[in-house]
Amino acid sequence: MTSVADNEIGAQAVAAYQRDGYVVFRNVLDAELIKEVNDHVDWLQARHPDVRPEQLGHVFLRDDPFWIRLVSDPRLLEIAALFVGPDLALFASHYISKPPYSGQPVLWHQDAAFWPLDPMSVVTLWLAVDHSTPRNGCVRVIPGSHRSPVAAMRDITTVESVLGKEIAVEVNESQAVDIVLAPGDVEVHHPNIVHGSNANTSPDRRCGLTIRYIPTSTRITDPEVPYPSAFHLQGSPGVNSYQPRPRYVEGRHYPFAGRSEWI
């Protein structure tokens, strides 16, 4: 990936994000790290066999050194800083791994409808672990919908889905854009953009990692303090309390390259 520190590249990305509500960066992470991410997903599923692979959420990352190492990768922080500034914290992160033939859809929604943040200054980086295509249930967005207010959500029980909810307004699906990604690519989207994904009925898994970065001036208003997935990553710590950085313990944690630095 050409460095986003290049002023022209960064400015173009921010302009696209402001116009459309999303932007894509190609080849952000190298194949070796993506291989580790794949193995990490397998390790998590083996540790939590009772949890659907679409639900490997932020409650599992507090005691997971590799997960924190991954979301702290300088290449990801460089992208996040373009959109919310250099003082960064992790708010949440979630693997949505849709298994072949049975992967659940994510119904149309806006992330801002769910999150205890004040103000709603936050950016999502969606890291492709697998090839993500219309065939296996890639992310779909409604360009420009981030300029609309945050709509109410409604419960949906007629179809099994990742969130169990959908946006309570009509969505013109003819406007949807499929976000086709290769492993290591990153899609960035606004908290207000209307987005979702179809079920995976293909023979290929579709796994992505959502990473929600906040500027440290954004307050996490959840009553649990520190929030389970709140980690200070870069710059001034700002207004929140944070989880301590987990220490790597052999036999307890996923083994990864560079783990000696986390002991």
C-alpha positions as CSV (number, residue, x, y, z in Angstrom):
1,M,0.0,0.0,0.0
2,T,1.3,3.5,-0.8
3,S,1.6,5.3,2.5
4,V,-1.5,7.4,3.4
5,A,0.9,9.8,5.0
6,D,1.3,11.1,1.4
7,N,-0.7,14.3,1.6
8,E,-2.4,13.9,-1.8
9,I,-3.4,10.3,-1.2
10,G,-4.7,11.1,2.3
11,A,-6.7,14.1,1.1
12,Q,-8.3,12.0,-1.7
13,A,-9.3,9.3,0.7
14,V,-10.8,11.8,3.1
15,A,-12.7,13.6,0.3
16,A,-14.2,10.2,-0.9
17,Y,-15.2,9.3,2.7
18,Q,-16.9,12.7,3.2
19,R,-18.7,12.4,-0.1
20,D,-19.7,8.7,-0.1
21,G,-19.4,7.7,3.5
22,Y,-16.8,5.0,2.8
23,V,-13.5,4.5,1.1
24,V,-11.3,1.4,0.3
25,F,-7.6,1.0,0.9
26,R,-5.9,-1.9,-0.9
27,N,-3.0,-4.2,0.3
28,V,-2.8,-2.6,3.7
29,L,-1.6,-5.7,5.6
30,D,0.9,-8.3,4.4
31,A,0.2,-11.9,3.6
32,E,2.2,-13.2,6.6
33,L,0.1,-11.2,9.1
34,I,-3.2,-12.2,7.3
35,K,-2.1,-15.8,7.7
36,E,-1.8,-15.2,11.5
37,V,-5.2,-13.6,11.5
38,N,-6.7,-16.6,9.8
39,D,-5.1,-18.9,12.4
40,H,-6.3,-16.6,15.2
41,V,-9.9,-17.0,13.9
42,D,-9.5,-20.8,13.9
43,W,-8.0,-20.6,17.5
44,L,-10.9,-18.5,18.7
45,Q,-13.5,-20.8,17.2
46,A,-11.8,-23.8,18.9
47,R,-11.8,-22.0,22.2
48,H,-15.5,-20.9,21.9
49,P,-17.2,-23.8,20.1
50,D,-20.6,-22.7,21.4
51,V,-20.3,-19.2,19.8
52,R,-21.4,-18.7,16.2
53,P,-18.3,-17.6,14.1
54,E,-20.2,-14.4,13.2
55,Q,-20.3,-13.5,16.9
56,L,-16.6,-13.5,17.9
57,G,-17.0,-10.0,19.4
58,H,-15.2,-7.6,21.6
59,V,-15.8,-9.4,24.9
60,F,-13.1,-11.9,23.9
61,L,-10.4,-9.4,23.1
62,R,-9.7,-8.0,26.6
63,D,-7.4,-10.9,27.4
64,D,-6.0,-11.5,23.9
65,P,-2.6,-10.0,23.2
66,F,-2.6,-10.9,19.5
67,W,-5.9,-9.1,18.9
68,I,-4.6,-5.9,20.6
69,R,-1.4,-6.3,18.6
70,L,-3.4,-6.5,15.4
71,V,-5.6,-3.4,16.0
72,S,-2.5,-1.5,17.1
73,D,-0.7,-2.2,13.8
74,P,0.8,1.2,12.6
75,R,-0.6,0.7,9.1
76,L,-4.1,0.6,10.5
77,L,-3.6,3.5,13.0
78,E,-2.2,5.6,10.1
79,I,-5.5,5.1,8.2
80,A,-7.7,5.7,11.3
81,A,-5.8,8.9,12.1
82,L,-6.8,10.4,8.7
83,F,-10.4,10.4,9.8
84,V,-10.5,11.0,13.6
85,G,-7.0,12.4,14.4
86,P,-3.8,11.2,15.9
87,D,-5.0,10.5,19.5
88,L,-6.5,7.1,19.1
89,A,-8.3,4.5,21.3
90,L,-10.0,1.2,20.4
91,F,-13.7,1.2,21.2
92,A,-14.6,-2.2,19.9
93,S,-13.6,-5.0,17.5
94,H,-15.5,-8.0,16.1
95,Y,-14.8,-10.8,13.8
96,I,-17.7,-11.6,11.5
97,S,-16.8,-14.9,10.0
98,K,-19.6,-16.3,7.8
99,P,-19.1,-20.0,7.3
100,P,-19.7,-21.6,3.9
101,Y,-23.4,-22.3,3.0
102,S,-24.8,-21.1,6.4
103,G,-23.3,-17.7,7.1
104,Q,-25.9,-15.3,8.4
105,P,-26.7,-11.9,6.8
106,V,-26.2,-8.6,8.5
107,L,-29.5,-6.6,7.8
108,W,-29.4,-3.0,6.8
109,H,-28.4,-0.8,9.7
110,Q,-26.4,2.3,10.9
111,D,-23.7,1.6,13.4
112,A,-24.4,4.8,15.3
113,A,-27.8,3.4,16.3
114,F,-26.0,1.0,18.7
115,W,-23.0,2.7,20.2
116,P,-22.6,4.5,23.6
117,L,-20.4,7.3,22.4
118,D,-20.5,11.0,22.9
119,P,-20.0,12.6,20.5
120,M,-20.4,10.0,17.7
121,S,-16.9,10.6,16.5
122,V,-15.7,7.2,15.5
123,V,-14.5,5.4,12.3
124,T,-14.8,1.7,11.4
125,L,-12.0,-0.1,9.6
126,W,-13.2,-3.4,8.1
127,L,-10.2,-5.6,7.5
128,A,-10.7,-8.4,4.9
129,V,-9.4,-11.7,6.2
130,D,-10.8,-13.6,3.2
131,H,-11.8,-12.6,-0.3
132,S,-15.1,-10.8,0.1
133,T,-17.4,-10.9,-2.9
134,P,-21.2,-10.7,-3.6
135,R,-21.1,-14.5,-3.8
136,N,-20.1,-15.0,-0.2
137,G,-21.8,-12.1,1.4
138,C,-19.6,-9.0,1.1
139,V,-20.4,-5.7,2.8
140,R,-22.8,-3.6,0.9
141,V,-23.2,0.2,1.4
142,I,-25.7,2.9,0.3
143,P,-23.3,5.7,-0.8
144,G,-24.2,9.1,0.7
145,S,-26.5,7.7,3.3
146,H,-24.2,8.9,6.0
147,R,-25.6,12.4,5.5
148,S,-29.0,11.2,6.8
149,P,-30.1,11.2,10.4
150,V,-29.7,8.0,12.5
151,A,-32.9,6.1,12.1
152,A,-34.6,3.8,14.6
153,M,-34.0,0.1,14.5
154,R,-36.6,-2.7,14.7
155,D,-36.3,-6.3,15.8
156,I,-36.5,-9.0,13.1
157,T,-37.3,-12.6,14.0
158,T,-38.4,-13.8,10.6
159,V,-34.7,-14.4,9.5
160,E,-31.7,-15.4,11.6
161,S,-29.2,-12.6,11.3
162,V,-26.1,-11.3,13.0
163,L,-27.7,-8.3,14.7
164,G,-31.3,-9.5,15.0
165,K,-32.4,-6.1,13.9
166,E,-32.7,-3.9,10.8
167,I,-33.2,-0.2,10.1
168,A,-36.8,0.9,10.4
169,V,-36.9,2.8,7.1
170,E,-37.1,1.6,3.6
171,V,-33.7,1.1,1.9
172,N,-33.5,1.5,-1.9
173,E,-31.3,-1.6,-2.7
174,S,-30.8,-0.5,-6.3
175,Q,-28.4,2.1,-4.9
176,A,-26.3,-0.5,-3.0
177,V,-22.6,-0.9,-3.8
178,D,-20.8,-4.2,-3.2
179,I,-17.5,-3.8,-1.4
180,V,-15.3,-6.4,-3.1
181,L,-12.1,-7.0,-1.1
182,A,-9.0,-9.2,-1.1
183,P,-7.3,-10.4,2.0
184,G,-5.4,-7.5,3.6
185,D,-7.6,-4.8,2.1
186,V,-9.4,-2.4,4.4
187,E,-12.8,-0.6,3.9
188,V,-13.4,2.4,6.0
189,H,-16.9,3.6,6.8
190,H,-18.8,6.3,8.6
191,P,-20.9,5.5,11.7
192,N,-24.1,6.8,10.0
193,I,-23.8,5.0,6.6
194,V,-26.5,2.5,5.9
195,H,-24.8,-0.9,5.2
196,G,-25.3,-4.6,5.6
197,S,-24.4,-7.9,3.9
198,N,-26.2,-10.9,2.5
199,A,-26.1,-14.5,3.7
200,N,-23.2,-16.6,2.6
201,T,-24.6,-19.5,0.6
202,S,-21.3,-20.1,-1.2
203,P,-18.7,-22.8,-0.5
204,D,-16.2,-20.1,0.6
205,R,-15.9,-18.6,4.1
206,R,-16.2,-14.8,4.3
207,C,-14.4,-13.4,7.3
208,G,-13.7,-9.8,8.2
209,L,-12.6,-8.0,11.3
210,T,-14.4,-4.7,12.2
211,I,-12.2,-2.3,14.2
212,R,-13.9,0.8,15.7
213,Y,-11.4,3.5,16.5
214,I,-12.3,6.7,18.4
215,P,-10.4,9.9,19.1
216,T,-9.6,9.9,22.8
217,S,-11.8,13.0,23.1
218,T,-14.9,10.8,22.4
219,R,-16.4,9.6,25.7
220,I,-17.6,6.0,26.1
221,T,-20.8,6.4,28.0
222,D,-21.5,2.7,28.8
223,P,-21.9,2.2,32.6
224,E,-19.2,-0.5,32.6
225,V,-15.9,1.4,33.2
226,P,-13.5,0.7,31.7
227,Y,-15.4,-0.6,28.7
228,P,-14.4,-4.3,28.0
229,S,-12.7,-3.4,24.7
230,A,-11.5,0.2,25.5
231,F,-7.7,0.3,24.9
232,H,-5.5,3.4,24.6
233,L,-3.5,3.0,21.4
234,Q,-1.8,6.2,20.4
235,G,-1.3,9.8,21.6
236,S,-3.0,11.5,24.5
237,P,-5.2,9.2,26.6
238,G,-8.0,11.7,26.7
239,V,-11.3,11.3,28.6
240,N,-11.7,7.5,29.1
241,S,-10.5,4.8,31.4
242,Y,-8.8,1.9,29.6
243,Q,-8.1,-1.8,29.9
244,P,-4.5,-2.7,30.7
245,R,-2.5,-4.2,27.9
246,P,-2.8,-8.0,28.2
247,R,0.5,-9.9,28.8
248,Y,1.2,-13.0,26.7
249,V,1.2,-16.3,28.6
250,E,2.4,-19.4,26.8
251,G,-0.3,-22.1,26.5
252,R,-3.0,-19.6,27.4
253,H,-2.9,-17.2,24.5
254,Y,-2.7,-17.5,20.7
255,P,1.0,-17.7,19.8
256,F,2.1,-15.1,17.3
257,A,5.2,-13.6,15.8
258,G,6.7,-11.0,18.2
259,R,4.9,-12.3,21.2
260,S,8.0,-12.0,23.4
261,E,7.4,-8.2,23.4
262,W,4.1,-8.8,25.1
263,I,5.3,-11.0,28.0
